[in-house]
């Protein structure tokens, strides 16, 4: 332990230490009290010593005997007072720089509430089954201990894990998780170099690619850890990182501009704004404020992403920077943190304009956005391929949480519900151990537990850990209920009085929600209820009497009254199925919803089928029913599955949150009979390829497959065979994954060919080629991109019962073998 931190270390709190109990207070109450006392004594000690801020943390052995006696007396007094008065739980360290714009809705400390239903199950599984039991700290530290890491962004995982694990520890109080957290933080700090560098790059490659990005996440993780644990030993590491960033980036001689390192029009590197605002507010150091100001200024330089100016002008988010969704939303989150500091209304307006644009034109029905990791053109919402990156889902959740806090408006909580009950758990394996990278509207759930190659596996748990910070909360008027998961909560109102809540429900499996309000004594305040936008016939009773449901300007129904301990509120949100007609890219299709849940047809519940042709938008014709879930689909005790009947066949649907959880195919948007122009005509076919390969996937669901078997081959093909003839106007071949030793077609002897069988089992007939396929060779992929589409248009259209693409596989740097890869094969009508 460094000598300069010895004074702090005397008051460092670790939940593995047993302090005993005083009355009904837990060990964590005493943890909190000691931290609170230390904060109090810290201020007194400043007054006693009258020293500059940077000298506040001197060793106790520098105190005079009189000062030491004063200090000891004050410590004992403060502990006595705080142990008797402090509420149970964790008290975060306060900021030195107060917000100019205070939040209208409070962000709750995670242990203020306990969710016990569908969401609670997922939050708990993420905390214990993934963060505690699955993630290996040595893997997180690997790239720091032996630079460089396995990939350029390898360094971001540990900061994300620390952030999620800290929030999860606060929520669960799990001592094992805290011990793992403490050890991992200690080991990470050991990896910091003398100049403050805490990345995974070798010296000659510093500040390229994702280097600033990794420092961003280390700051986010460590500052969150400091704030909630009270352990200031990690603060010098954060300040050294911050100082190095200040020294390296700026407008001075020898400095770089932060937008000129990294990628995506500077959005990746400049998203470090968010934790640098945190560092400024925690320490009060002016140099960190200057750094933040320079980032905002750099955005509007000619080569910058023009985040604020273009959004204020009303341009779509796809016109900002290069449209990269994850990085842009990360910048917007940092921008809103800066808005809290400055009160610059233009920043809030930019954020609101971005939100409106995304919700109106770029939002998937399940609550995610982006395809191929970018915001696409207006209403360009493809259902398959690289859709719904989990990193985007989580930063979109954070963006809505910021706007909810800053405005107090229910419309942002509506979006949070959509995310929390659909896309976020849909990306998580129900047991919490694995996550998906891209989680599309149809296909297979790409669950994975291995960090390598996927930034999203560390982002997903952050989203889960944030849910308890806004599910039940407070504002200036009283209590606000955003989510109706069964829960208990102890909330502190604006006047510092404490109110307990008990939410009894089976939401979203049952319509009745009973809320028991438990102030310490009779008290007047507002209880605000969010009526979900999907519900048009809610009803309300307060202490057994009917009450009106009139939303205020903020969108909430407020019940203002003198509350007695034990008063009950019963809210009824009738659950019913809804058919949602598709538009734009989903024209001619429909989706089913039930309450807040988006449903998906699941092949495992439908005898292997998942593509019914709905007769129309008449819900009654589908004979919709609800039944208890079983086995893997029983992700929480009240989980349900659903059934419809189409053309005499029974199809099972699951909530998007569990659809495909058995490895089966699923589909959100179902086609309407006679309207299939936007569908892949090959979807109900049987796929095959020349060699099975070693990568599980499906070219019908845009999940890449390969033909790799370690052997040489001169021809590879990918085919789909159908039961009945189809008329094809266009065929699309999507390039699969690329490797050092192959994965593409060798076009040196000719472009890949398109062939069909006109009748069942007839001879293959060549009908075209992938004319725009690049001039690749066996060893050179000619910069072809994974996921790149190659289109063949047929005029006149062709009739076929089977179609395939074939070509010569490439060998890359391993000439003894050759293989290719395909991500998808799609055919559409003329």
Protein Blocks (a to p, Z undefined) as FASTA:
>chain_A
ZZklmmmmmmcccfkbcgbjehjacfklmmmmmmmmmmmmmmmmmmmnopafklmmccfk
lpcfklmmmmmmmmmmmmmmmmmmpccdddddddfbdcfbdcfbdcddfklpccfblmlm
mmmmmmmmmmmmmmcfklmmmmmmmccdfblklmmmmmmmmmmmmmmmmmnopaklmmmm
mmmmmmmmmmpcfkopacfbdfklgoiajlmmmmmmmmmmmmmmmmmnopaklmmmmmmm
mmmmmmmgcjbehiacfklgceeholmmmmmmmmmmmmmmmnopaklmmmmmmmmmmmmg
mklnolmmmmmnopafklgcjhpaklmmmmmmmmmmmmmmnopaklmmmmmmmmmmmmmm
mccfkopaceehiacdehiacfehjehifklmmmmmmmmmmmmmmnopaklmmmmmmmmm
mmmmmmpcfklmaccfbdcfbdcddddfbfghpaklmmmmmmmmmmmmmmpccdfklccd
fbfcdcddddddfkopacddddddfbfkbfbdcdddddfbdcdddddddddfkbcbbccd
eehiacdddddfkopacddddddehiacdddddddddddddehjlgoiacddehjbccdd
dfklngopacdcdfbjcfklnopacdddehjllmbfkbccddddeehiacddddfklgok
lopacdfbdcdehiaklpcfklmmccddfblbjadcdfklopacdfbehiacfbdcdddd
dfbdcddfbdcdddddddfkboiacfkloccdddddfbghiacddfbdcfklccddfklg
ghpaehiacddddddddddfbdcddddddekjalkbccdddfbdcdddZZ
